[in-house]
Amino acid sequence: MPIDPAPPSPRRRWPWVLALAAAAVGTLLGLRAAGLLVLPPRHDPFAPLDVAEAPNWLTPLKLRRTRDDPAACLSALEGAGLRFEPVPDRPLQRGCGLDNAVRLRAGREVALGTPTLLSCRAALSFAMWERHELQPLARQHFGRPAVSVQHLGSYACRDINSGDGRATGRRSRHATADALDVAGVTLEGGRTLVVRRDAARPWSDGRGAADPAQAFLFDLQAGACRSFDGVLGPGYNAVHADHFHLEVGGWPVCR
């Protein structure tokens, strides 16, 4: 009786899968370069990032690529409708400095409590967060838009706080203006949601909270994880009890 050959092991299949995927991508790139394949910008991984466009599976790739290109980043900020001015670079000294940074005055629809220094890459993530998370969530939970964001600062030449008030010896993302600490949001009509006062205690209870303010803030932090690389809030430690820490660069974290 003939014996069916054993199927190839997953380990042996992977090189073939990767080779086929590489060949498919190469073919698509060749067709695109020759003008034989025209993709809508929304589905073209090489098209510039459009902040106004509804996010899809390509958006994280486009966002990372745009943040890494200084000229493309500034162009995307201008197209997003933010109010800002570029500021001179400050070469790194003792781990602190500015590279392709801006003074951000307002988002597309929200004012900032005070203008703040942010790297272009962090400002671009802020633009994505404002448009696709902050405003939709404000309308979802309260039926009105957000009009301002209160923050506790961005650029600061300092180390990461360990959580017990001591520095860790490692520079914070604030030291390169790659982080913003958001403390609250004001809605049209004057209501202000403050993280320290209105966030769920404990933070894990924010999901499904009966209080709209708690549910809004919980969803707002979760939504920030789609635009920023690192997001820390009240559920992380006592240092973050009064704000959301939003940063770009470094290891992905959402806590």
N, C-alpha and C positions, 0 to 999 in steps of 0.2 A: 504494500500500500504506500503510495507516495506521501511523503511528509511535507506539509506546508513549511516553507522557510519561516524562521522567526522574523517578526517585524524589526526593522532597524531600531536601535535604542534611541531615545531622545537626544543623547549626547552626539550620536552620529548624524542625526537629522539636522542639527542646528547649523553646521557649515553650509548645507544645501539651502536652507531657508534664508540665511544671510546673503548667500551668493545670489539667489533669485531676487531678493529685495533690492540688493545693490544694482543688479542688472535692470530691474524695473525703474528704479530712480534714475539711473543713467540714461535709459531710453527716453523718459519723460523730459529730462534736462536737454537732451539732444534735440527732441522735437520742438521744445520751447525755444531753444536758441535759434533753430532754423525757421522759426515763425510758423511752423506747422501745427502747433498746439497753443491755443490762446485760452487761458483760464481767467475767469472773473477774479478781480483783485481779492475778493473775500476768500476764494479757494486757492489762491496762488501763494505758496509759501515764501516767494521772493518779492512779493508786492510790499510796498511800504506799509507800516502800521497806520491804520486810521482809527484814532481814538473814538470817533463817533460810531464806528461800526459795531454791531452787536457781537460780543465775543463768540468764538467757536474754537474747535480743537487746535487751530493754527495760531490763535492769539498768543499763548505763552511763548511760542517760538519767535513770533514777530516782535513781541515786547522785549524779550532778552536781546535779540539782535539789534533793535533800535536803541536800547539803553547802552549798548557797547559801542555805538557809533556816535561820537560827539555831535557831528553836523546833523545827522538824521534825528538825533534826540531833540535838538533845539527846533528843528523843522516840525517835528511831531507836536511839540509843546505849542508852537505858534498855531498850528492847525487845530489844536484842541480848544483854543479860546481862552487859555490862561493868561492872567496879567502877571508879567515878570520882566526882569531885566537881567541880562548876563552880568556876572561879576568877574573881576580878574582872578586868575589862578593864584593859589598860594602853595608853593612847593612844600612837600611833606617835610616837617621838622618834628622829630620825636613822635612820629606817627600821626600828626595832625596836619591838615591842609585841605585845600579846595582844588578840585579839578573839574572843569566844565560845569560850574555851579551857577545858580541863578538866585536872585532875590524874588521869592514868590510872594505876590501881594494878594492874589485871589484866584480861585478856580474859575471854572466856566460859569457856575451859578452861585458859588458860595464865596463870601469874603473870609479872610483870615483875621483872627483877633488882632494880630500884629503881623506885619511882613516878616518873612523868615528866610534864612539862607538854606538852600537845599541843593544837592547835586542834581544835575539835569535828570539823571536816571531815577532818583527818588521822586522828583517832581512829576515825571512822566507816570510813575506808578500811582501817584496821588491823583493825577488826571483820570486815570482808568478807574480808580476806586470811587472818586466822586461821581463820575458819570454812570457807571454800571452797578454800583452797590449803594452808595450813600443816598442818592436821589431816589432811585426806585424803592429802597427800603423805607425812606421817610414817607413817601406817598402810600406805600403799602400799609404801614402801621398807623399813620396819622392823617392820611388824605391831603397832605400839603408838602411842599418842598422844603429842603434845608436851605437856610440863607447865610449861615456862617459856621465856621469851625473854630473852636477854641483849642489852643495848643500850649504845651509847656516848653516848647523850644525844639530846635533841631541841631544846629552846629554848636558843639561844645568840645573843647580839647580835654577829654577825660577818659578814664578807664571804665570798663564794664563794672557795674555794681553787683556784688555777689549775692545780694539779697538781705544781708545782715548789716548793711551800712559800710562794708569794707570794699575797697577796690580789689580787683582780681589781678591786676598787672597786665591785662590785655586791653588794648584800645577798643572803645565802643565804636559802633558805626556812626555815632554822633560826631566823632573826631574827624570824619571826612564828609560831614553833612549828608550822609546816606540814611539818616533816620529822622523821624518826626514823631513826637509824643502828642497824641490827640486826647484832650481832656473832656471835650463836650461838643455838642451840636445844638445850634439854635434853629428852630423851625420858623417858617413864615407865620406871623401872628405873635411871635415873641416867646414862645415856650422854649426853654433850654433844657436839654437832657445832659446831665453831668455824670461822668463815669463813677466818681467817688460816691455820689449820693444815690444814683438811680440804678446802678448795676445790681444784678441779682447777687444775693449772699446766701449760700456759697455760689460761686460763679457757675458751677455745673447745673444749677437749677434754672439757668437762663433759658434753656431749651424748653419750649412749651409753657413759659411763664404766663400767668394770667395778666400781669401788669404789662401794658404795651411798651412802657419805657424799658423794662428789663428785656423783653423779647427783642425790641429794636436794637439795643446795644449789643446783645448777644449775636444777633444776625450780622450786625455791622462789623464786629470783629471777625466773624467767620468769613464774611465777604472779602475783607481786606487780604485774607490769605490767598486769594486768587490774583491779586495785583502786586503784592509785596512778597519778598522772599522770606522774611522773618516777621512774625506778629506775636507780641506778648501782651497779655492783659491781666485783669484781676485774678484770674485762675492760676497764674504762674507763680507769683510770690507777692509779698507785702509791698515791695518797692513799686509794683505796677498796679496797686489798688486804686489809683486815681487817674489812670490813663491807659491808652493803647499805644504800645511802642511798635511803630511801623518802619521796617528797614528793607533795604535792598543790599544784595551781596551776602556772602557767607552761606552757611548751611540752611536749607529750608527748615523752618520751624513754625508751628501754628499752635500756640498754647495760651 
